[in-house]
Amino acid sequence: MRLEKIAAKALENVGYDRYLLSIAVAKRANELATGSMPLIDVDIKQYKYADIAIMEIAEGKIKIEVKKSS
């Protein structure tokens, strides 16, 4: 699947909130960069960490929760 379609699916999974998606991708990419293993079957050397993070979110491997302040 093309990265554009994957990004669209990831955006759908976070309720079309681009800011929330960007924060989630940044946090997960940082985790991957510091040694975490991908939750999907992908070659780390072939993709950038941010691309892997988007793929994980698109496939539903990472759930994003929004905490509402009271």
CORBELLIN-V305687 format. One record per residue. N is the residue number from 1. RES is the residue in three letters. PHI is phi in whole degrees, -180 to 180 (999 if undefined). NEAR is the number of other C-alpha atoms within 10 Angstrom. Layout:
N|RES|PHI|NEAR ; N|RES|PHI|NEAR
This chain:
1|MET|999|6 ; 2|ARG|-72|6 ; 3|LEU|-61|11 ; 4|GLU|-64|9 ; 5|LYS|-69|12 ; 6|ILE|-64|18 ; 7|ALA|-63|17 ; 8|ALA|-65|13 ; 9|LYS|-67|18 ; 10|ALA|-63|25 ; 11|LEU|-63|20 ; 12|GLU|-62|15 ; 13|ASN|-69|18 ; 14|VAL|-109|19 ; 15|GLY|71|11 ; 16|TYR|61|13 ; 17|ASP|-98|12 ; 18|ARG|-64|13 ; 19|TYR|-64|11 ; 20|LEU|-61|16 ; 21|LEU|-64|22 ; 22|SER|-65|14 ; 23|ILE|-66|11 ; 24|ALA|-64|21 ; 25|VAL|-64|22 ; 26|ALA|-62|16 ; 27|LYS|-65|14 ; 28|ARG|-69|22 ; 29|ALA|-62|20 ; 30|ASN|-64|15 ; 31|GLU|-61|15 ; 32|LEU|-64|19 ; 33|ALA|-67|14 ; 34|THR|-97|9 ; 35|GLY|115|8 ; 36|SER|-66|11 ; 37|MET|-86|11 ; 38|PRO|-63|19 ; 39|LEU|-87|16 ; 40|ILE|-121|12 ; 41|ASP|-85|9 ; 42|VAL|-150|11 ; 43|ASP|-81|10 ; 44|ILE|-61|14 ; 45|LYS|-75|7 ; 46|GLN|-88|9 ; 47|TYR|-122|11 ; 48|LYS|-76|13 ; 49|TYR|-60|20 ; 50|ALA|-65|19 ; 51|ASP|-65|16 ; 52|ILE|-64|23 ; 53|ALA|-61|28 ; 54|ILE|-63|26 ; 55|MET|-62|25 ; 56|GLU|-63|21 ; 57|ILE|-67|25 ; 58|ALA|-63|21 ; 59|GLU|-84|16 ; 60|GLY|79|14 ; 61|LYS|-76|13 ; 62|ILE|-123|17 ; 63|LYS|-101|13 ; 64|ILE|-108|14 ; 65|GLU|-110|9 ; 66|VAL|-106|8 ; 67|LYS|-90|6 ; 68|LYS|-92|5 ; 69|SER|-82|4 ; 70|SER|-99|3
